[in-house]
C-alpha cells in the first residue's frame, strides 16, 4: 500500500512538472479530488498526516497541519482541524508568485509580504500589518474571514472580526469556510464539455438533457478550457457551488439560489503584473486576464442577498441579468463607460484604444473556448463593448486584498501615486490614511510598478468614470 501511494505521488509530480495538457490540473480536474488528500479514515500515520496525492507539495517535503494523534481524527475525517485548514494545507505556501494554485502567504507580516497575485487575492492580507498601523487597526475588513484554525484565520485570529454576518445577508462568519463558496464534492458540469455554454450546467451525472450518450463524466476543469475528446464534460469555474448547495456547516437555511458562474482563466494565473492597459487581442504576458462570462455578480448574492445592484436602489449596479450595469450607459457627455474604459491609460490620458485592464476587470465578455491539447493558457484581453457589465469583481477581490472591504485598489484615498511613487508611508510618513510601505503597496497592486500610472494617479474608479 505504501509503495503504491509513493508511486502515485511520483507520477502526479511528473505530470504536474511536465505540464501535460489535460493532466496539468489533475488533482481537482473540475470535480472531486483524491479522497485521502483531504480525508483520513483512521489516521493510521498519526501526527505525520496521510499524504494522499498532491505530488508537487509532497515532493517539497510538506506535512499537513492539524494532524492528530494516531487513530484519532478531526471533524468530517479531515486532514486539517477544519474545512478551510484542510484546503490551505495545499493552497497556502510562502513562496514567490508563479505557483498557480496558492492563495495564501502564511508568513505575511510586515517583513514578509503577501506574494501571491492570483485573481482572487491573497488571504495573507488578513495577517499582514501595514507599516503605519496601530494595534487597533482592523485587519478583518480586508477579506473573507474564513475559519482556518491551523493557519490563524477566522476564530483563531489574534484580532477582532468586525463583521459577524455577510454584508447584505445573514450568512454567519462563525461558519465561513472555503467550502462555503467552493463545493469540494461538486458534480456541477458543462455537459457539452464547453465552459462557454451558459445553459448546459447540470448538477449531477444523472441530470436529464445531456445529448452525449454515456460520456457525462468530468474530464477536465472548466476553469481553463474545453474537453477535447467530445465525450466528457468539464467542471464549473473554480468548483464554485450551484443551485441547491448547502454547506454542511450551516445547513439548508443557506442553500444557494443562484447557479455557478461562467469564466475561463489562464493556467499561469499567479504572476507579477507589470502593465496597466493591454491592447485588445494581444497576449497578456504581464497581466492575468480572466474571462468573466455571466452570473458572477448574481452568484455572490447567494450570501449577499440584499446587494442586488441597480440604480433604482441607489447602490452601484453590478451583474449581467438586467442590463443596469451595462458599460453602454452614458457617463460623461457623449462618452459611454465603455468608451472611457477603452481609452483610459492613466490620469489625464484618454488616448488609448481597447485598453483592457485586469486591475478593473469586467463581466459579460464572450468567452473564448480553448480545446484541450492546443495550449495551456487563455490569456488575451477581450474587446470591451457597451454590452459588457460592471461586476462585483470589478471592484472587489474574491478572497482578500490589501484594502478595506476587499477592494482591488484603495478607494479611501484620492491619489494612488504622488510624484511617480506610490502613496506610501515611507514617502509621507505619519500622514493620516497612508498605511503601507512602498514595497507593501506594490504587492497590494499585484506587483505593478508605480511607473505604469500617472505621476499623480487618482483612484482607479476613473478607469470607468474618467473624472480625473
C-alpha positions in Angstrom: 0.0 0.0 0.0 2.8 2.4 1.0 4.7 1.7 -2.2 1.6 2.2 -4.3 0.9 5.5 -2.7 4.5 6.7 -3.2 4.3 5.7 -6.9 1.1 7.7 -7.3 2.7 10.8 -5.7 5.7 10.5 -8.0 3.5 10.0 -11.1 1.4 13.1 -10.1 4.6 15.1 -9.6 5.9 14.1 -13.0 2.6 15.0 -14.7 2.4 18.4 -13.0 6.1 19.1 -13.8 5.7 18.3 -17.5 2.5 20.4 -17.7 0.8 17.9 -20.0 -2.4 19.4 -21.3 -5.4 17.7 -19.9 -3.4 16.4 -17.0 -1.8 19.5 -15.5 -4.9 20.2 -13.4 -5.3 16.5 -12.4 -5.8 17.0 -8.7 -9.3 18.5 -8.8 -9.9 18.3 -12.6 -13.1 20.2 -12.2 -14.6 17.7 -9.8 -13.9 15.5 -6.7 -10.2 15.1 -6.0 -8.3 12.2 -4.4 -10.2 11.4 -1.2 -7.3 10.8 1.1 -5.7 14.2 0.2 -8.4 15.8 2.3 -9.7 13.0 4.5 -8.2 10.2 6.5 -10.4 7.3 7.7 -8.2 6.0 10.6 -5.3 8.4 10.7 -3.0 5.4 11.0 0.1 7.5 10.5 -0.6 9.7 13.5 1.0 13.2 13.6 2.7 12.9 10.3 -0.5 13.2 8.4 -1.6 11.0 5.5 -0.5 12.5 2.2 -2.9 11.3 -0.5 -1.5 12.6 -3.8 -0.7 16.2 -4.2 2.5 15.4 -5.9 4.3 18.7 -6.1 3.5 19.5 -2.5 4.7 16.1 -1.3 7.9 16.5 -3.3 8.7 19.6 -1.3 8.6 17.6 1.9 5.3 19.3 3.1 3.5 17.8 6.1 -0.1 18.6 6.9 -1.0 21.0 9.7 -3.8 19.9 12.1 -2.7 16.3 12.2 -3.8 14.4 15.4 -2.5 11.5 17.4 -2.6 8.1 15.7 -6.1 6.7 15.5 -7.7 9.9 16.4 -9.2 12.4 14.0 -10.8 15.7 13.1 -14.3 16.7 12.2 -15.6 15.2 9.0 -12.5 13.0 8.9 -10.5 15.9 7.6 -6.7 16.1 7.4 -6.8 19.6 8.9 -8.7 20.6 12.0 -11.4 22.3 9.9 -12.6 22.6 6.3 -10.5 25.7 5.4 -7.4 24.5 7.2 -7.6 21.3 5.1 -7.8 23.4 1.9 -4.9 25.6 2.9 -2.7 22.5 3.5 -2.2 22.6 -0.2 -3.2 26.2 -1.1 -1.1 28.1 1.4 2.7 28.3 0.8 5.2 31.0 1.4 7.0 31.5 -1.9 7.3 33.8 -4.9 4.5 34.1 -7.5 4.2 31.5 -10.2 3.0 28.6 -8.2 -0.5 28.9 -9.6 -2.8 27.3 -7.1 -1.6 29.0 -3.9 -3.9 31.6 -2.4 -2.3 32.4 0.9 1.1 33.6 2.1 1.1 32.2 5.6 4.1 34.3 6.8 2.6 37.6 5.6 3.7 40.1 8.2 5.5 43.5 7.9 8.8 41.9 6.7 7.2 39.1 4.7 4.6 40.5 2.4 1.8 38.6 0.7 3.4 37.4 -2.5 0.6 35.6 -4.4 -1.1 37.6 -7.1 -3.9 35.2 -8.1 -7.1 36.8 -9.3 -8.9 36.1 -6.1 -6.2 37.7 -3.9 -4.0 36.5 -1.1 -5.5 35.6 2.3 -2.2 36.7 3.7 -3.5 40.2 3.7 -5.6 39.2 6.7 -2.3 38.7 8.6 -0.1 41.5 7.2 0.4 44.5 9.3 0.7 47.9 7.5 3.9 49.9 8.2 1.9 52.6 10.0 -0.8 50.6 11.6 -1.7 50.9 15.3 -2.7 48.0 17.5 -6.4 48.9 16.8 -6.1 48.6 13.1 -8.9 46.5 11.7 -7.4 43.7 9.6 -10.6 41.8 9.3 -12.2 44.1 6.8 -9.7 43.1 4.1 -11.1 39.8 3.2 -13.5 36.9 3.7 -12.7 35.8 7.2 -12.6 32.1 6.6 -12.1 29.9 9.7 -8.8 28.1 9.4 -7.6 27.4 12.9 -4.4 25.7 11.8 -3.4 28.9 9.9 -4.5 31.5 12.4 -7.5 32.8 10.4 -11.1 33.4 11.5 -12.0 32.5 15.0 -8.3 31.6 15.6 -7.2 35.1 14.6 -5.4 37.3 17.1 -7.7 40.3 16.3 -11.4 41.0 16.5 -13.5 40.3 13.4 -15.8 43.2 12.8 -18.4 41.6 10.6 -20.1 38.6 12.1 -22.5 38.1 9.2 -22.2 38.6 5.5 -22.8 42.3 4.5 -26.2 42.4 2.9 -27.1 39.0 4.2 -27.1 36.8 7.2 -24.5 34.1 6.5 -22.6 33.6 9.8 -18.9 34.3 9.9 -18.6 31.5 12.5 -19.5 29.0 9.8 -17.5 30.6 6.9 -15.1 28.2 5.2 -13.6 27.8 1.7 -16.4 25.2 1.3 -18.9 27.9 1.8 -18.3 29.0 -1.8 -16.4 26.1 -3.4 -18.0 22.7 -3.3 -15.2 20.2 -2.9 -17.5 17.3 -3.8 -19.3 19.2 -6.5 -20.5 17.4 -9.6 -21.6 20.6 -11.4 -20.6 20.4 -15.0 -20.9 21.8 -18.5 -22.4 18.8 -20.2 -21.1 19.7 -23.6 -17.6 19.9 -22.4 -17.5 23.7 -23.2 -17.4 26.2 -20.4 -18.6 29.0 -22.8 -22.0 27.4 -22.8 -24.1 29.1 -20.0 -27.3 27.0 -20.3 -26.0 23.5 -20.0 -24.7 23.4 -16.4 -26.0 20.2 -14.7 -25.6 19.3 -11.1 -25.2 15.6 -11.3 -24.3 12.9 -13.7 -27.9 11.8 -13.8 -29.3 15.2 -15.0 -31.6 15.0 -18.0 -31.0 16.8 -21.2 -27.5 15.6 -21.9 -27.2 14.5 -25.5 -23.7 12.9 -25.4 -24.8 9.4 -24.5 -22.9 7.9 -21.6 -19.9 10.2 -21.7 -21.1 12.5 -18.9 -18.1 12.2 -16.5 -16.0 15.3 -15.8 -12.9 15.1 -18.0 -11.3 18.4 -17.1 -11.6 21.6 -15.3 -14.0 24.2 -16.8 -11.7 26.9 -15.4 -9.3 26.6 -18.3 -10.9 25.3 -21.5 -12.8 22.7 -23.4 -12.6 19.0 -23.2 -11.0 17.8 -26.4 -12.4 14.3 -26.6 -16.0 15.2 -27.5 -17.3 12.7 -24.9 -16.8 14.1 -21.5 -18.0 17.2 -19.6 -15.9 19.8 -17.9 -16.5 21.2 -14.4 -17.6 24.7 -13.5 -15.3 27.6 -12.8 -13.2 27.1 -9.6 -15.6 24.4 -8.2 -18.0 27.3 -7.4 -21.2 25.8 -6.0 -24.5 26.0 -7.7 -28.2 26.0 -7.1 -29.2 24.0 -4.0 -25.8 23.8 -2.5 -26.0 24.0 1.3 -22.7 23.6 3.2 -22.8 21.1 6.0 -21.7 23.7 8.5 -24.8 25.8 8.0 -27.5 23.5 6.6 -30.4 24.1 4.2 -31.3 27.6 5.6 -28.5 29.0 3.4 -29.0 26.8 0.3 -27.8 28.6 -2.9 -30.4 30.1 -5.1 -28.0 31.1 -8.0 -26.2 28.8 -10.3 -22.4 28.6 -10.8 -21.0 31.5 -12.9 -19.0 31.0 -16.1 -15.5 32.1 -16.6 -12.2 30.9 -18.1 -8.8 31.7 -16.6 -5.2 31.3 -17.8 -3.3 28.5 -16.2 -0.4 30.8 -15.3 -2.6 33.0 -13.1 -0.1 33.8 -10.3 2.2 36.3 -12.0 3.6 39.7 -11.3 1.6 42.4 -13.2 3.8 44.9 -14.9 1.4 46.7 -17.2 -1.9 48.6 -16.8 -3.7 48.7 -20.1 -3.5 45.9 -22.6 -4.3 46.2 -26.3 -7.3 44.0 -27.2 -6.4 40.7 -28.6 -2.8 40.9 -27.7 -1.1 38.2 -25.5 -1.3 39.5 -21.9 2.1 38.1 -20.8 2.3 40.5 -17.8 -1.2 40.6 -16.6 -3.7 37.9 -15.7 -6.8 38.3 -17.8 -9.6 36.1 -16.6 -12.5 36.0 -19.0 -15.6 36.6 -16.8 -18.7 35.4 -18.6 -22.1 35.5 -16.9 -23.5 35.2 -13.5 -20.6 36.1 -11.2 -22.3 39.0 -9.5 -25.6 37.2 -9.3 -23.7 34.2 -7.7 -22.3 36.5 -5.0 -25.9 37.2 -4.0 -26.2 33.6 -2.7 -24.7 35.0 0.5 -25.0 38.8 0.0 -28.7 38.5 -0.8 -29.7 42.2 -0.4 -26.9 43.6 -2.6 -28.7 43.4 -5.9 -27.4 46.4 -7.6 -29.4 48.7 -9.9 -29.6 52.5 -9.9 -33.2 52.4 -8.6 -31.9 51.3 -5.2 -29.1 53.9 -5.2 -26.3 51.4 -4.9 -23.7 50.7 -7.6 -25.1 48.3 -10.2 -23.4 45.0 -10.9 -24.2 41.9 -12.9 -25.4 40.8 -16.3 -29.0 39.8 -15.6 -30.9 43.1 -16.0 -28.7 45.5 -18.0 -28.4 48.1 -15.3 -24.7 47.6 -15.0 -24.0 47.8 -18.8 -21.0 49.7 -19.8 -23.1 51.3 -22.6 -24.7 53.7 -20.1 -23.6 57.3 -20.8 -21.4 58.8 -18.0 -19.7 61.9 -19.3 -21.3 63.9 -22.1 -21.5 61.6 -25.1 -18.9 59.2 -23.8 -20.1 55.8 -22.5 -18.4 54.0 -19.7 -17.2 51.5 -22.3 -15.6 54.4 -24.3 -13.9 55.7 -21.2 -12.7 52.3 -20.2 -11.1 51.5 -23.5 -9.5 54.9 -23.9 -8.2 55.3 -20.3 -4.4 54.9 -20.0 -3.9 56.7 -16.7 -5.0 60.0 -15.1 -5.3 62.7 -17.7 -4.6 60.3 -20.6 -7.6 59.1 -22.6 -5.7 58.3 -25.8 -5.8 54.5 -25.6 -7.6 52.0 -27.8 -9.2 48.8 -26.4 -7.1 49.1 -23.2 -8.4 46.3 -21.1 -7.0 46.1 -17.6 -7.1 43.2 -15.1 -6.9 45.9 -12.3 -10.5 46.7 -13.2 -12.0 43.6 -14.9 -15.5 43.5 -16.4 -18.1 40.8 -16.8 -20.1 39.5 -19.8 -17.2 39.1 -22.2 -17.7 36.5 -24.9 -15.7 33.5 -23.6 -13.1 32.1 -26.0 -13.1 28.3 -25.9 -9.8 26.5 -26.0 -9.6 22.9 -26.9 -7.6 20.7 -24.6 -4.3 19.8 -26.1 -3.9 23.1 -28.1 -2.4 25.3 -25.4 -2.2 25.7 -21.7 -3.3 29.3 -21.3 -6.1 31.7 -22.3 -4.6 35.0 -21.6 -5.7 37.5 -24.1 -7.5 40.8 -23.4 -11.1 40.9 -24.6 -12.6 43.7 -26.6 -14.8 45.7 -24.2 -18.1 46.9 -25.6 -21.2 48.5 -24.2 -22.8 45.1 -23.8 -20.3 44.1 -21.0 -21.1 44.9 -17.4 -19.6 46.0 -14.2 -19.1 43.0 -11.9 -18.7 42.6 -8.1 -15.2 41.6 -9.1 -14.5 44.8 -11.0 -14.0 46.5 -7.6 -13.5 43.6 -5.1 -11.3 40.6 -4.9 -13.0 37.3 -4.0 -10.6 36.2 -1.3 -8.8 39.2 0.2 -6.9 42.3 -0.8 -4.8 44.9 0.9 -7.6 47.4 1.3 -10.7 47.7 3.4 -13.8 45.9 2.0 -11.6 43.8 -0.2 -11.4 46.4 -2.9 -8.8 46.0 -5.7 -7.4 49.4 -5.0 -7.6 52.0 -2.2 -10.9 53.8 -2.7 -10.4 55.8 0.5 -7.6 57.9 -0.9 -7.8 60.4 -3.7 -4.3 59.5 -5.0 -2.6 56.3 -5.8 0.8 57.9 -6.7 2.5 61.2 -5.9 5.4 62.3 -7.9 5.6 58.9 -9.6 5.7 56.9 -6.4 3.0 55.0 -4.6 1.3 56.9 -1.8 3.3 55.0 0.8 4.2 55.5 4.4 7.9 55.8 3.6 7.0 58.6 1.2 4.7 60.5 3.5 5.4 59.1 7.0 2.7 59.6 9.6 0.2 61.1 7.1 -3.3 60.0 8.0 -4.6 57.2 6.0 -1.3 56.3 4.4 -0.8 52.7 5.6 1.7 50.8 3.6 5.4 51.0 2.8 6.3 51.3 -0.9 7.1 47.5 -1.1 3.8 46.6 0.6 1.9 49.0 -1.7 3.5 47.5 -4.8 2.5 44.0 -3.7 -1.0 45.3 -3.0 -1.2 46.3 -6.6 -0.2 42.7 -7.7 3.4 43.7 -8.3 2.7 46.6 -10.8 5.4 49.3 -10.6 4.2 52.7 -9.9 5.6 53.8 -13.3 2.6 52.3 -15.2 0.4 55.0 -13.7 0.4 58.8 -14.0 2.8 60.9 -12.0 -0.1 61.8 -9.8 -2.5 58.9 -10.4 -6.0 59.2 -9.0 -8.2 56.3 -7.8 -9.0 53.7 -10.4 -12.7 54.3 -10.3 -11.7 56.6 -13.1 -11.0 53.7 -15.4 -14.7 53.7 -16.0 -15.7 57.2 -14.9 -12.8 59.3 -16.2 -13.3 62.2 -13.8 -9.6 62.9 -13.4 
